[in-house]
Amino acid sequence: MLKTITFAIVHFSVAFTVAYLLTGSWGVASALALIEPMVNTVAYFFHEKAWDAYRAAQSVGRSLRLG
């Protein structure tokens, strides 16, 4: 759990720093640093679903070639 917390802190810090350097706005940087991880989490969920489907298709393909 500690690793997850420290990664979240690093992720927030990087997102905030990049957004602040690009915009010069504390408010915009804060909003982006908070919103981006939430959006990225949803994207990751669907990315994993797509990879699961790909792996399943690969497994079926191997089974058909062997059978």
C-alpha positions in Angstrom: 0.0 0.0 0.0 2.9 2.4 0.8 4.2 1.9 -2.8 0.8 2.8 -4.2 0.6 6.0 -2.0 4.1 7.1 -3.0 3.4 6.5 -6.7 0.2 8.6 -6.4 2.2 11.4 -4.9 4.8 11.2 -7.6 2.1 11.0 -10.3 0.3 14.1 -8.8 3.6 16.0 -8.5 4.6 15.3 -12.1 1.2 16.1 -13.5 1.0 19.4 -11.5 4.6 20.4 -12.4 4.1 19.8 -16.2 0.7 21.6 -16.2 2.1 24.5 -14.2 5.1 24.9 -16.5 2.8 24.9 -19.5 0.1 27.2 -18.2 1.6 29.2 -15.4 -1.6 28.8 -13.5 -1.8 27.2 -10.0 -5.6 26.6 -10.5 -5.3 24.9 -13.9 -2.3 22.9 -12.8 -4.2 21.7 -9.7 -7.3 20.7 -11.7 -5.3 18.8 -14.3 -3.2 17.1 -11.6 -6.4 15.9 -10.0 -8.4 15.0 -13.1 -5.7 13.4 -15.2 -5.2 10.4 -12.8 -8.9 9.7 -12.7 -9.3 9.8 -16.5 -6.1 7.7 -16.8 -7.5 5.1 -14.4 -10.6 4.7 -16.6 -8.5 4.4 -19.7 -6.3 1.8 -18.0 -9.4 -0.3 -17.2 -10.4 -0.4 -20.8 -6.8 -1.0 -22.0 -6.7 -4.0 -19.7 -10.1 -5.3 -21.1 -8.7 -4.9 -24.7 -5.6 -6.9 -23.8 -7.6 -9.6 -22.1 -9.7 -9.9 -25.3 -6.5 -10.0 -27.4 -5.0 -12.7 -25.2 -8.2 -14.8 -25.3 -8.3 -14.5 -29.1 -4.6 -15.6 -29.3 -5.3 -18.6 -27.1 -8.3 -19.6 -29.2 -6.1 -19.3 -32.4 -3.4 -21.5 -30.9 -6.0 -24.1 -29.9 -7.4 -24.2 -33.4 -4.0 -24.6 -35.0 -3.1 -27.4 -32.6 -6.4 -29.2 -32.8 
